[in-house]
Structures are given as structure tokens and as C-alpha cells.
């Protein structure tokens, strides 16, 4: 009778290392893709002015428009 050997298997330690390296590479590539899509294209030239961003419009615009009540009856 012939004795059959089991197929040569990769050692568990090497398999863990390969899976860890593949996951690390995947995370790095996903982060790079996120950076290119969302951060690179819309990067402002200078620092944005936060006060101007949150400033309210001038009060003149509101007082010049009369308030119209609706004729809808409930």
C-alpha cells in the first residue's frame, strides 16, 4: 500500500503575517483614496474666515420686505 502524505500546508504564522499585511495595505489604500477624493480637490488656498462664514446677513434686507400673512383658514 502506498502511504499518502497530506499536502504541504503553509505554516500558520506565515498565514497570519500575510493576512495582517493584506489588511494593512487595504487600509492604507482606502485612506489614500479617501484623501484624494474628499480632501485634495477642495483644499482652500488659505485659511478660511470663520467669522465671515457664520456672519448674519444685514438687517436692512429683513425690514424692507413687508410680512404677508396667508389667507389660508384652518
C-alpha positions as CSV (number, residue, x, y, z in Angstrom):
1,X,0.0,0.0,0.0
2,X,1.0,3.5,-0.7
3,X,1.3,6.0,2.1
4,X,-0.3,9.3,1.2
5,X,1.1,12.4,2.7
6,X,-1.1,15.4,3.4
7,X,-0.4,18.3,1.0
8,X,2.2,20.8,2.1
9,X,0.3,23.5,4.1
10,X,1.6,27.0,4.7
11,X,2.6,27.5,8.4
12,X,0.0,29.3,10.5
13,X,2.5,32.0,11.5
14,X,3.2,32.9,7.8
15,X,-0.5,32.9,7.0
16,X,-1.3,35.3,9.9
17,X,1.5,37.6,8.7
18,X,0.2,37.6,5.1
19,X,-3.4,38.4,6.2
20,X,-2.2,41.2,8.5
21,X,-0.1,42.7,5.7
22,X,-3.0,42.5,3.3
23,X,-5.3,44.2,5.7
24,X,-2.8,46.9,6.4
25,X,-2.3,47.5,2.7
26,X,-6.1,47.7,2.2
27,X,-6.5,50.3,5.0
28,X,-3.6,52.4,3.5
29,X,-5.1,52.3,0.0
30,X,-8.6,53.2,1.3
31,X,-7.2,56.1,3.3
32,X,-5.3,57.3,0.2
33,X,-8.4,57.0,-1.9
34,X,-10.4,59.0,0.7
35,X,-7.8,61.7,0.8
36,X,-7.7,62.0,-3.0
37,X,-11.4,62.2,-3.4
38,X,-12.5,64.4,-0.4
39,X,-9.5,66.4,0.7
40,X,-7.2,67.1,-2.3
41,X,-9.6,68.7,-4.8
42,X,-11.4,71.2,-2.5
43,X,-8.4,72.3,-0.4
44,X,-8.6,76.0,0.1
45,X,-5.7,78.2,-0.9
46,X,-5.6,80.0,2.5
47,X,-7.2,79.7,5.9
48,X,-11.0,80.3,5.7
49,X,-12.5,83.3,7.6
50,X,-14.8,81.7,10.2
51,X,-16.4,85.0,11.2
52,X,-17.4,85.7,7.6
53,X,-18.8,82.2,7.2
54,X,-21.1,82.5,10.2
55,X,-22.0,86.2,9.8
56,X,-25.7,87.0,9.6
57,X,-27.0,89.0,6.6
58,X,-27.5,92.7,7.1
59,X,-30.7,93.7,9.0
60,X,-31.8,96.1,6.1
61,X,-32.9,93.1,4.0
62,X,-35.4,92.0,6.5
63,X,-37.0,95.3,7.3
64,X,-37.6,96.3,3.7
65,X,-39.8,93.3,3.0
66,X,-43.4,93.5,4.4
67,X,-44.7,90.5,6.2
68,X,-47.6,88.9,4.3
69,X,-49.9,86.7,6.2
70,X,-51.5,83.8,4.4
71,X,-55.3,83.8,3.7
72,X,-55.5,80.1,4.4
73,X,-58.1,79.3,7.1
74,X,-57.8,76.1,9.0
